[in-house]
Amino acid sequence: MPPPPEPVGPPDYVGVGAEGAGGAWWHRLLLAHPEIGAPPERSLDFFAEFCDRECESADIARYHRRFARAGATIAGEWTDRYMHDGWTPPLLRRAAPEAKLLVMLSDPIAGYRASFAERSARRAAGGRITMTDAADRRNYASQLARLRRWFDPERILVLQYERCRSDPLGQYRQTLRFLGVRDDFVPRRLSGAVRRAEALSVAALLRTPVAESVRRRALVRLTGRPDPTGAAPALWPDLETALRTTFEPELRALRELVPELEPALWPSFSGDGG
């Protein structure tokens, strides 16, 4: 007799943002937990197509089929554009009304710098790049307020990338408790011995005379941690000032929505332009 089919259904959790803020790194750590499963794709990006066609019941069923538990207690996915795409939160509410949502945020100006550096590196000689969307994608308060129209705040955990970097184990355990799985599991990447060995390897790499792009890729491989800010150069003063003027109202609104946010971890808003 063939084995019974694995149970499928709506995801138990969904990482929804923010873009370029380290969510993929955090999800890899979560998937190391024995009670957490996910589709094999790094990012499903399932709802992107519904900006130009209706999402039908058959589509929702197709989404649910992506979450076979395969022995895991819970299953989910992380697509960091979901919070930004305005049509996605109501569809996600329809597809997974009981899901818990995860949000990772990082310094928006530092993230803009990193996007600028990346796009500049890909620019053809004499070509131009467009950056308006890079700013819009970091209007965190507006996106989070929209998300809360469809999901209760108690179902949304907002993480700060810089805090996860400085206290990864504490923030990891907080995330596990939020998801309802045992919080005594420590991924290999967060174990003390591995982190000490990792620190030695990173220190050696930093002393090695290699191109900066090579160094950054190697650091990601060694630590498993992306750096959304990278080694992006500072922008010219007029643009830095304009970005700060754009993002400061969003930051004030975000602090009201997320009182535990630590603005001091975002040095772009320290007042000195750092």
Backbone as CSV, one residue per row, in Angstrom:
resi,resn,N_x,N_y,N_z,CA_x,CA_y,CA_z,C_x,C_y,C_z
1,MET,0.854,-1.191,0.000,0.000,0.000,0.000,0.887,1.237,0.000
2,PRO,0.630,2.202,-0.911,1.459,3.411,-0.937,1.234,4.228,0.322
3,PRO,2.253,4.988,0.739,2.086,5.825,1.934,1.047,6.900,1.687
4,PRO,0.348,7.329,2.732,-0.646,8.397,2.556,0.035,9.681,2.127
5,PRO,-0.663,10.500,1.349,-0.055,11.765,0.912,0.223,12.674,2.102
6,GLU,1.293,13.464,1.967,1.626,14.401,3.031,0.540,15.471,3.128
7,PRO,0.177,15.857,4.346,-0.842,16.900,4.486,-0.346,18.236,3.963
8,VAL,-1.217,18.930,3.279,-0.896,20.261,2.774,-1.957,21.228,3.277
9,GLY,-1.674,22.507,3.157,-2.623,23.515,3.600,-1.962,24.871,3.645
10,PRO,-2.646,25.868,4.152,-2.077,27.215,4.205,-0.786,27.228,5.018
11,PRO,0.130,28.134,4.699,1.355,28.230,5.486,1.053,28.679,6.911
12,ASP,1.874,28.211,7.848,1.742,28.629,9.250,2.381,29.991,9.482
13,TYR,3.365,30.319,8.654,4.018,31.630,8.772,4.432,32.075,7.376
14,VAL,4.553,33.387,7.217,5.036,33.954,5.957,5.926,35.150,6.298
15,GLY,7.154,35.128,5.810,8.002,36.318,5.873,7.632,37.230,4.724
16,VAL,7.318,38.481,5.026,6.753,39.372,4.009,7.640,40.559,3.668
17,GLY,8.745,40.743,4.339,9.577,41.896,4.034,10.624,42.104,5.113
18,ALA,11.362,43.191,4.956,11.320,44.105,3.825,12.435,43.760,2.843
19,GLU,12.312,44.282,1.644,13.270,43.918,0.616,14.670,44.389,0.969
20,GLY,15.631,43.510,0.762,17.030,43.852,0.988,17.392,44.082,2.433
21,ALA,16.612,43.524,3.375,16.851,43.790,4.793,17.356,42.573,5.558
22,GLY,17.761,41.527,4.877,18.320,40.368,5.567,17.345,39.251,5.857
23,GLY,16.148,39.310,5.309,15.162,38.278,5.597,15.564,36.900,5.107
24,ALA,16.253,36.823,3.962,16.657,35.515,3.434,17.632,34.825,4.380
25,TRP,18.555,35.598,4.937,19.493,35.045,5.930,18.735,34.504,7.128
26,TRP,17.786,35.262,7.658,17.046,34.846,8.847,16.220,33.596,8.560
27,HIS,15.649,33.537,7.361,14.846,32.366,7.023,15.712,31.113,6.926
28,ARG,16.932,31.248,6.432,17.825,30.083,6.397,18.082,29.554,7.802
29,LEU,18.239,30.453,8.759,18.428,30.030,10.143,17.171,29.335,10.668
30,LEU,16.013,29.856,10.324,14.772,29.235,10.779,14.619,27.834,10.188
31,LEU,14.991,27.662,8.942,14.824,26.363,8.290,15.800,25.319,8.826
32,ALA,16.805,25.748,9.573,17.682,24.781,10.233,16.978,24.105,11.401
33,HIS,15.894,24.682,11.880,15.151,24.125,13.012,14.416,22.867,12.569
34,PRO,14.486,21.789,13.342,13.873,20.524,12.910,12.357,20.562,12.825
35,GLU,11.710,21.538,13.427,10.251,21.588,13.395,9.710,22.499,12.303
36,ILE,10.592,23.115,11.511,10.168,24.103,10.520,10.510,23.607,9.125
37,GLY,9.520,23.638,8.232,9.721,23.232,6.846,9.278,24.326,5.895
38,ALA,9.662,24.176,4.625,9.336,25.190,3.614,9.459,24.581,2.235
39,PRO,8.855,25.202,1.213,9.096,24.760,-0.168,10.576,24.883,-0.501
40,PRO,11.045,24.159,-1.504,12.472,24.193,-1.814,12.950,25.515,-2.386
41,GLU,12.059,26.298,-2.975,12.482,27.562,-3.575,12.920,28.546,-2.494
42,ARG,13.941,29.309,-2.791,14.401,30.315,-1.836,13.322,31.365,-1.578
43,SER,12.597,31.738,-2.616,11.535,32.739,-2.498,10.425,32.359,-3.466
44,LEU,9.219,32.125,-2.949,8.124,31.715,-3.826,7.668,32.837,-4.749
45,ASP,7.584,34.055,-4.227,7.111,35.194,-5.016,5.776,34.863,-5.669
46,PHE,4.918,34.173,-4.920,3.714,33.580,-5.501,2.721,34.623,-5.983
47,PHE,2.584,35.728,-5.276,1.491,36.661,-5.547,1.844,37.741,-6.563
48,ALA,3.063,37.726,-7.095,3.480,38.782,-8.019,2.586,38.840,-9.253
49,GLU,2.145,37.680,-9.745,1.386,37.646,-10.996,-0.006,38.243,-10.879
50,PHE,-0.492,38.461,-9.660,-1.872,38.903,-9.507,-2.014,40.423,-9.538
51,CYS,-0.955,41.105,-10.007,-1.103,42.536,-10.275,-1.787,42.768,-11.612
52,ASP,-1.832,41.714,-12.466,-2.478,41.906,-13.774,-3.515,40.843,-14.097
53,ARG,-3.875,40.031,-13.098,-4.993,39.116,-13.286,-5.569,38.754,-11.923
54,GLU,-6.804,38.296,-11.930,-7.487,37.964,-10.679,-6.907,36.693,-10.072
55,CYS,-6.801,36.695,-8.754,-6.401,35.496,-8.023,-7.661,34.667,-7.769
56,GLU,-7.715,33.477,-8.316,-8.905,32.639,-8.228,-8.712,31.534,-7.194
57,SER,-9.790,30.848,-6.896,-9.734,29.782,-5.887,-8.720,28.713,-6.250
58,ALA,-8.605,28.407,-7.537,-7.634,27.401,-7.972,-6.210,27.853,-7.666
59,ASP,-5.975,29.162,-7.734,-4.645,29.678,-7.408,-4.348,29.515,-5.920
60,ILE,-5.341,29.782,-5.086,-5.155,29.613,-3.647,-4.853,28.148,-3.327
61,ALA,-5.581,27.236,-3.955,-5.330,25.813,-3.741,-3.923,25.441,-4.199
62,ARG,-3.481,26.031,-5.302,-2.117,25.774,-5.793,-1.086,26.282,-4.793
63,TYR,-1.363,27.414,-4.190,-0.462,27.950,-3.154,-0.397,27.000,-1.964
64,HIS,-1.536,26.509,-1.528,-1.568,25.610,-0.373,-0.786,24.324,-0.640
65,ARG,-0.797,23.874,-1.882,-0.094,22.626,-2.192,1.423,22.765,-2.068
66,ARG,1.913,23.981,-1.976,3.355,24.169,-1.825,3.833,23.855,-0.412
67,PHE,2.917,23.635,0.521,3.304,23.525,1.928,3.004,22.142,2.499
68,ALA,3.615,21.133,1.896,3.598,19.793,2.482,4.538,19.796,3.685
69,ARG,4.051,19.353,4.830,4.836,19.468,6.073,6.036,18.523,6.088
70,ALA,5.937,17.369,5.453,7.066,16.433,5.354,7.709,16.186,6.715
71,GLY,6.898,15.960,7.720,7.408,15.655,9.054,7.651,16.863,9.922
72,ALA,7.631,18.066,9.357,7.824,19.273,10.157,6.532,19.626,10.894
73,THR,6.679,20.360,11.977,5.515,20.804,12.748,4.794,21.943,12.052
74,ILE,5.570,22.891,11.493,4.997,24.033,10.793,5.736,24.210,9.473
75,ALA,5.116,24.939,8.561,5.743,25.217,7.271,5.396,26.636,6.848
76,GLY,6.294,27.247,6.100,6.049,28.607,5.645,7.032,29.000,4.568
77,GLU,7.024,30.275,4.254,7.912,30.805,3.223,8.290,32.229,3.585
78,TRP,9.255,32.783,2.839,9.651,34.179,3.030,9.893,34.787,1.663
79,THR,9.051,35.727,1.271,9.226,36.498,0.042,9.220,37.963,0.440
80,ASP,10.353,38.619,0.300,10.490,39.926,0.946,9.770,41.065,0.233
81,ARG,9.175,40.815,-0.926,8.444,41.891,-1.609,6.966,41.925,-1.226
82,TYR,6.481,40.913,-0.498,5.051,40.844,-0.202,4.542,42.096,0.515
83,MET,5.319,42.628,1.431,4.849,43.783,2.202,4.786,45.032,1.339
84,HIS,5.644,45.105,0.326,5.696,46.293,-0.514,4.603,46.298,-1.572
85,ASP,4.296,45.131,-2.143,3.292,45.064,-3.210,1.894,45.230,-2.614
86,GLY,1.245,46.331,-2.951,-0.002,46.689,-2.288,-1.123,45.681,-2.438
87,TRP,-1.137,44.905,-3.538,-2.218,43.935,-3.746,-2.016,42.640,-2.962
88,THR,-0.805,42.427,-2.414,-0.514,41.141,-1.804,-1.124,40.944,-0.415
89,PRO,-1.071,41.914,0.518,-1.626,41.646,1.854,-3.075,41.152,1.853
90,PRO,-4.004,41.752,1.078,-5.366,41.185,1.102,-5.434,39.783,0.517
91,LEU,-4.601,39.489,-0.484,-4.583,38.132,-1.033,-3.981,37.153,-0.032
92,LEU,-2.987,37.602,0.698,-2.390,36.741,1.710,-3.380,36.474,2.832
93,ARG,-4.152,37.465,3.174,-5.204,37.273,4.176,-6.214,36.225,3.701
94,ARG,-6.521,36.267,2.424,-7.456,35.295,1.853,-6.842,33.895,1.809
95,ALA,-5.560,33.813,1.473,-4.915,32.511,1.290,-4.462,31.888,2.603
96,ALA,-4.105,32.725,3.582,-3.546,32.204,4.837,-3.971,33.090,6.003
97,PRO,-5.265,33.116,6.328,-5.769,34.052,7.345,-5.202,33.812,8.730
98,GLU,-4.749,32.592,9.017,-4.224,32.283,10.349,-2.701,32.330,10.407
99,ALA,-2.059,32.694,9.330,-0.600,32.696,9.299,-0.036,33.786,10.209
100,LYS,1.124,33.506,10.768,1.903,34.514,11.471,2.886,35.133,10.478
101,LEU,3.054,36.447,10.573,3.876,37.163,9.601,5.174,37.629,10.246
102,LEU,6.248,37.521,9.492,7.563,37.959,9.940,8.027,39.110,9.059
103,VAL,8.552,40.149,9.701,9.056,41.325,8.994,10.465,41.613,9.514
104,MET,11.415,41.805,8.615,12.768,42.213,8.979,13.033,43.580,8.353
105,LEU,13.454,44.540,9.168,13.732,45.895,8.702,15.207,46.217,8.924
106,SER,15.751,47.081,8.081,17.121,47.551,8.261,17.171,49.041,7.939
107,ASP,18.280,49.666,8.262,18.470,51.104,8.044,18.117,51.458,6.599
108,PRO,17.066,52.255,6.376,16.618,52.483,4.991,17.619,53.256,4.146
109,ILE,18.335,54.211,4.725,19.293,54.971,3.919,20.504,54.111,3.586
110,ALA,20.985,53.336,4.550,22.089,52.426,4.251,21.678,51.428,3.178
111,GLY,20.419,50.958,3.229,19.931,50.049,2.202,19.849,50.713,0.837
112,TYR,19.448,51.987,0.829,19.405,52.726,-0.445,20.806,52.832,-1.030
113,ARG,21.790,53.124,-0.174,23.171,53.204,-0.656,23.598,51.888,-1.301
114,ALA,23.249,50.770,-0.643,23.635,49.466,-1.176,22.964,49.210,-2.522
115,SER,21.669,49.577,-2.645,20.979,49.414,-3.925,21.621,50.277,-5.005
116,PHE,21.990,51.491,-4.641,22.632,52.393,-5.603,23.955,51.801,-6.084
117,ALA,24.755,51.283,-5.149,26.041,50.698,-5.532,25.844,49.494,-6.439
118,GLU,24.857,48.660,-6.119,24.612,47.459,-6.921,24.149,47.822,-8.319
119,ARG,23.210,48.757,-8.413,22.698,49.121,-9.728,23.749,49.865,-10.543
120,SER,24.567,50.672,-9.874,25.629,51.377,-10.582,26.631,50.405,-11.172
121,ALA,26.913,49.328,-10.433,27.877,48.343,-10.914,27.363,47.628,-12.157
122,ARG,26.046,47.510,-12.300,25.466,46.815,-13.454,25.165,47.762,-14.621
123,ARG,25.330,49.056,-14.391,24.943,50.036,-15.417,25.878,49.966,-16.624
124,ALA,25.294,49.989,-17.795,26.085,50.017,-19.020,26.734,51.383,-19.176
125,ALA,27.839,51.413,-19.853,28.547,52.674,-20.065,27.616,53.694,-20.711
126,GLY,27.538,54.853,-20.084,26.678,55.915,-20.600,25.214,55.764,-20.260
127,GLY,24.838,54.669,-19.614,23.440,54.441,-19.264,23.047,55.151,-17.981
128,ARG,21.767,55.105,-17.679,21.235,55.703,-16.456,20.547,54.632,-15.638
129,ILE,20.421,54.908,-14.359,19.707,53.978,-13.487,18.512,54.708,-12.866
130,THR,17.512,53.935,-12.457,16.323,54.475,-11.806,16.326,54.035,-10.352
131,MET,16.110,54.989,-9.434,16.207,54.699,-8.005,14.939,55.002,-7.232
132,THR,13.899,55.525,-7.897,12.680,55.891,-7.164,12.118,54.712,-6.395
133,ASP,12.082,53.549,-7.033,11.519,52.378,-6.361,12.363,51.960,-5.165
134,ALA,13.677,52.216,-5.213,14.547,51.847,-4.090,14.190,52.629,-2.840
135,ALA,13.715,53.860,-3.010,13.243,54.637,-1.867,11.858,54.171,-1.435
136,ASP,10.963,53.975,-2.392,9.596,53.562,-2.061,9.573,52.244,-1.290
137,ARG,10.457,51.343,-1.633,10.483,50.030,-0.988,10.921,50.114,0.468
138,ARG,11.410,51.260,0.905,11.866,51.410,2.286,10.969,52.341,3.096
139,ASN,9.763,52.588,2.600,8.753,53.312,3.376,8.081,52.322,4.323
140,TYR,8.811,51.927,5.340,8.400,50.816,6.183,7.108,51.078,6.938
141,ALA,6.933,52.274,7.460,5.742,52.542,8.267,4.480,52.421,7.422
142,SER,4.497,52.975,6.214,3.332,52.896,5.344,3.009,51.445,5.004
143,GLN,4.052,50.656,4.733,3.827,49.256,4.394,3.301,48.473,5.591
144,LEU,3.863,48.734,6.765,3.419,48.013,7.953,1.994,48.402,8.329
145,ALA,1.652,49.687,8.202,0.282,50.117,8.494,-0.706,49.442,7.546
146,ARG,-0.354,49.314,6.284,-1.226,48.625,5.331,-1.360,47.153,5.698
147,LEU,-0.255,46.536,6.097,-0.286,45.134,6.491,-1.220,44.921,7.671
148,ARG,-1.246,45.869,8.588,-2.094,45.748,9.776,-3.571,45.937,9.467
149,ARG,-3.897,46.422,8.309,-5.311,46.487,7.928,-5.855,45.093,7.675
150,TRP,-4.981,44.153,7.379,-5.417,42.797,7.015,-5.046,41.747,8.052
151,PHE,-4.065,42.056,8.903,-3.645,41.112,9.933,-3.510,41.850,11.262
152,ASP,-3.992,41.225,12.340,-3.864,41.825,13.664,-2.391,42.005,14.016
153,PRO,-2.040,43.085,14.709,-0.640,43.301,15.085,-0.036,42.133,15.860
154,GLU,-0.877,41.418,16.632,-0.367,40.286,17.412,0.136,39.145,16.530
155,ARG,-0.257,39.158,15.265,0.173,38.112,14.338,1.389,38.535,13.528
156,ILE,1.964,39.684,13.837,3.095,40.211,13.075,4.275,40.427,14.015
157,LEU,5.401,39.812,13.720,6.630,40.036,14.470,7.559,40.889,13.619
158,VAL,7.923,42.057,14.151,8.840,42.951,13.452,10.222,42.806,14.064
159,LEU,11.174,42.425,13.251,12.563,42.268,13.667,13.406,43.381,13.062
160,GLN,14.481,43.720,13.743,15.400,44.743,13.262,16.718,44.047,12.915
161,TYR,17.115,44.147,11.664,18.285,43.413,11.185,19.514,43.676,12.054
162,GLU,19.736,44.926,12.388,20.935,45.262,13.147,20.913,44.626,14.538
163,ARG,19.735,44.495,15.122,19.631,43.820,16.424,19.844,42.325,16.260
164,CYS,19.368,41.765,15.155,19.608,40.341,14.898,21.086,40.065,14.673
165,ARG,21.798,41.011,14.107,23.242,40.842,13.944,23.958,40.889,15.286
166,SER,23.535,41.803,16.169,24.246,41.980,17.438,23.832,40.962,18.496
167,ASP,22.596,40.463,18.419,22.100,39.476,19.386,21.360,38.376,18.630
168,PRO,22.074,37.622,17.788,21.364,36.657,16.934,20.647,35.571,17.711
169,LEU,21.261,35.056,18.770,20.623,33.958,19.487,19.374,34.434,20.221
170,GLY,19.446,35.591,20.865,18.280,36.114,21.565,17.125,36.401,20.624
171,GLN,17.428,37.013,19.474,16.372,37.318,18.508,15.852,36.051,17.830
172,TYR,16.733,35.076,17.667,16.314,33.793,17.079,15.316,33.097,18.001
173,ARG,15.627,33.067,19.275,14.718,32.416,20.219,13.398,33.164,20.315
174,GLN,13.434,34.475,20.245,12.186,35.243,20.231,11.343,34.855,19.020
175,THR,11.987,34.696,17.866,11.258,34.316,16.653,10.649,32.926,16.792
176,LEU,11.409,31.991,17.365,10.888,30.632,17.545,9.683,30.621,18.478
177,ARG,9.746,31.402,19.550,8.599,31.459,20.478,7.387,32.037,19.770
178,PHE,7.594,33.043,18.964,6.491,33.635,18.211,5.856,32.609,17.279
179,LEU,6.677,31.764,16.673,6.169,30.762,15.743,5.577,29.554,16.447
180,GLY,5.845,29.411,17.744,5.246,28.325,18.501,6.005,27.017,18.434
181,VAL,7.311,27.071,18.163,8.139,25.867,18.181,9.140,25.987,19.326
182,ARG,9.780,24.880,19.672,10.689,24.896,20.815,11.847,25.860,20.561
183,ASP,12.197,26.593,21.610,13.178,27.660,21.436,14.555,27.302,21.993
184,ASP,14.793,26.010,22.283,16.096,25.607,22.809,17.031,25.095,21.718
185,PHE,16.582,25.127,20.471,17.426,24.689,19.367,18.360,25.819,18.959
186,VAL,19.630,25.487,18.725,20.623,26.476,18.301,21.215,26.027,16.970
187,PRO,21.000,26.760,15.897,21.597,26.382,14.615,23.122,26.372,14.711
188,ARG,23.738,25.569,13.878,25.193,25.474,13.897,25.834,26.842,13.725
189,ARG,25.237,27.667,12.879,25.802,28.991,12.621,25.804,29.885,13.852
190,LEU,24.943,29.572,14.818,24.864,30.423,16.009,25.530,29.794,17.217
191,SER,26.120,28.624,17.067,26.787,27.991,18.210,28.085,28.713,18.509
192,GLY,28.477,28.710,19.773,29.641,29.462,20.202,30.920,29.039,19.521
193,ALA,31.143,27.737,19.415,32.382,27.268,18.823,32.491,27.677,17.356
194,VAL,31.379,27.514,16.636,31.397,27.878,15.226,31.584,29.378,15.067
195,ARG,30.938,30.154,15.918,31.064,31.602,15.807,32.486,32.058,16.113
196,ARG,33.175,31.378,17.062,34.567,31.748,17.342,35.461,31.411,16.156
197,ALA,35.262,30.215,15.574,36.037,29.846,14.389,35.737,30.790,13.232
198,GLU,34.466,31.138,13.117,34.058,32.061,12.063,34.754,33.397,12.237
199,ALA,34.850,33.881,13.475,35.489,35.170,13.733,36.954,35.144,13.313
200,LEU,37.645,34.028,13.568,39.044,33.919,13.163,39.175,33.952,11.649
201,SER,38.255,33.233,10.966,38.299,33.210,9.505,37.995,34.580,8.924
202,VAL,37.026,35.263,9.508,36.672,36.596,9.029,37.834,37.552,9.239
203,ALA,38.471,37.473,10.411,39.605,38.360,10.681,40.715,38.144,9.659
204,ALA,40.979,36.861,9.329,42.007,36.567,8.332,41.614,37.122,6.969
205,LEU,40.329,36.978,6.619,39.877,37.470,5.328,40.022,38.985,5.240
206,LEU,39.706,39.663,6.331,39.793,41.121,6.319,41.224,41.610,6.128
207,ARG,42.194,40.775,6.506,43.594,41.160,6.327,44.118,40.798,4.948
208,THR,43.348,40.030,4.188,43.798,39.547,2.885,43.580,40.614,1.818
209,PRO,44.600,40.926,1.012,44.446,41.961,-0.021,43.710,41.418,-1.247
210,VAL,42.386,41.509,-1.227,41.579,41.084,-2.367,40.629,42.207,-2.725
211,ALA,40.025,42.109,-3.898,39.051,43.120,-4.319,37.878,43.148,-3.351
212,GLU,37.310,44.321,-3.155,36.236,44.467,-2.172,35.032,43.598,-2.528
213,SER,34.697,43.490,-3.809,33.548,42.655,-4.197,33.799,41.194,-3.837
214,VAL,35.038,40.725,-4.030,35.384,39.355,-3.670,35.305,39.169,-2.164
215,ARG,35.808,40.146,-1.425,35.785,40.073,0.037,34.354,39.975,0.559
216,ARG,33.443,40.784,0.000,32.063,40.791,0.480,31.384,39.457,0.213
217,ARG,31.604,38.876,-0.974,30.997,37.578,-1.276,31.540,36.489,-0.350
218,ALA,32.845,36.559,-0.061,33.450,35.563,0.822,32.935,35.700,2.243
219,LEU,32.720,36.931,2.701,32.183,37.136,4.049,30.795,36.543,4.184
220,VAL,29.986,36.689,3.148,28.642,36.109,3.193,28.728,34.593,3.278
221,ARG,29.638,33.982,2.501,29.780,32.524,2.544,30.270,32.054,3.909
222,LEU,31.194,32.808,4.513,31.751,32.402,5.800,30.737,32.518,6.928
223,THR,30.021,33.609,6.965,29.173,33.904,8.115,27.723,33.515,7.899
224,GLY,27.311,33.343,6.644,25.896,33.095,6.379,25.049,34.331,6.607
225,ARG,25.703,35.470,6.832,24.963,36.700,7.111,25.216,37.708,6.001
226,PRO,24.184,38.165,5.341,24.380,39.233,4.376,24.581,40.542,5.114
227,ASP,25.119,41.504,4.446,25.196,42.847,4.999,24.486,43.768,4.026
228,PRO,23.206,44.120,4.304,22.465,44.953,3.356,23.167,46.256,3.030
229,THR,23.975,46.783,3.968,24.666,48.043,3.711,25.950,47.801,2.949
230,GLY,26.510,46.573,3.054,27.744,46.254,2.367,28.818,47.272,2.663
231,ALA,29.601,47.558,1.665,30.618,48.600,1.781,30.228,49.753,0.865
232,ALA,28.930,50.009,0.767,28.430,51.012,-0.162,28.984,52.382,0.196
233,PRO,29.445,53.120,-0.790,29.998,54.448,-0.508,28.912,55.429,-0.128
234,ALA,29.310,56.487,0.536,28.371,57.556,0.875,27.877,58.222,-0.403
235,LEU,26.659,58.732,-0.341,26.099,59.469,-1.459,26.462,60.949,-1.312
236,TRP,26.192,61.735,-2.319,26.501,63.156,-2.246,25.539,63.835,-1.274
237,PRO,25.974,64.941,-0.657,25.209,65.543,0.455,23.767,65.895,0.116
238,ASP,23.522,66.444,-1.073,22.142,66.823,-1.410,21.218,65.611,-1.387
239,LEU,21.682,64.499,-1.920,20.837,63.302,-1.957,20.669,62.711,-0.561
240,GLU,21.741,62.678,0.226,21.634,62.173,1.596,20.605,62.988,2.377
241,THR,20.646,64.305,2.218,19.702,65.170,2.921,18.275,64.916,2.445
242,ALA,18.107,64.764,1.131,16.770,64.509,0.590,16.225,63.182,1.097
243,LEU,17.067,62.166,1.151,16.614,60.867,1.650,16.235,60.944,3.119
244,ARG,17.045,61.647,3.895,16.722,61.757,5.317,15.400,62.493,5.503
245,THR,15.170,63.538,4.716,13.903,64.273,4.779,12.736,63.371,4.393
246,THR,12.956,62.496,3.430,11.909,61.571,2.986,11.594,60.528,4.047
247,PHE,12.647,59.968,4.662,12.451,58.822,5.553,12.153,59.209,7.004
248,GLU,12.495,60.415,7.411,12.288,60.754,8.825,10.820,60.691,9.247
249,PRO,9.850,61.190,8.442,8.441,61.009,8.845,8.053,59.540,8.933
250,GLU,8.578,58.725,8.023,8.309,57.286,8.079,8.881,56.693,9.363
251,LEU,10.073,57.143,9.753,10.694,56.613,10.965,9.892,57.000,12.199
252,ARG,9.395,58.240,12.235,8.564,58.652,13.376,7.308,57.797,13.460
253,ALA,6.653,57.573,12.327,5.447,56.740,12.316,5.786,55.296,12.676
254,LEU,6.933,54.830,12.235,7.338,53.453,12.527,7.577,53.256,14.019
255,ARG,8.128,54.249,14.683,8.366,54.143,16.132,7.053,54.070,16.896
256,GLU,6.008,54.682,16.364,4.699,54.556,17.004,4.123,53.165,16.792
257,LEU,4.340,52.603,15.613,3.834,51.264,15.325,4.651,50.179,16.026
258,VAL,5.949,50.424,16.170,6.862,49.439,16.755,7.671,50.135,17.841
259,PRO,7.112,50.279,19.047,7.806,51.025,20.100,9.161,50.439,20.469
260,GLU,9.347,49.132,20.279,10.617,48.501,20.650,11.722,48.745,19.629
261,LEU,11.423,49.395,18.517,12.437,49.717,17.527,13.560,50.530,18.170
262,GLU,14.801,50.262,17.785,15.957,50.986,18.318,16.548,51.873,17.226
263,PRO,16.130,53.131,17.125,16.666,54.017,16.080,18.172,54.206,16.176
264,ALA,18.740,54.048,17.379,20.183,54.210,17.530,20.966,53.196,16.709
265,LEU,20.323,52.099,16.338,20.993,51.100,15.515,21.018,51.496,14.041
266,TRP,20.365,52.581,13.704,20.354,53.074,12.326,21.130,54.390,12.284
267,PRO,22.438,54.328,12.158,23.265,55.555,12.258,22.985,56.575,11.184
268,SER,22.318,56.197,10.094,21.978,57.180,9.073,21.081,58.278,9.631
269,PHE,20.413,57.994,10.775,19.495,58.976,11.352,20.048,59.567,12.645
270,SER,21.348,59.448,12.836,21.941,59.971,14.064,22.118,61.472,14.030
271,GLY,21.914,62.072,12.839,22.041,63.517,12.723,23.368,63.952,12.168
272,ASP,24.317,63.023,12.054,25.627,63.405,11.542,25.871,62.859,10.132
273,GLY,24.800,62.171,9.587,24.939,61.657,8.217,25.781,60.426,8.126
274,GLY,26.134,59.814,9.302,27.022,58.650,9.269,26.315,57.391,8.841
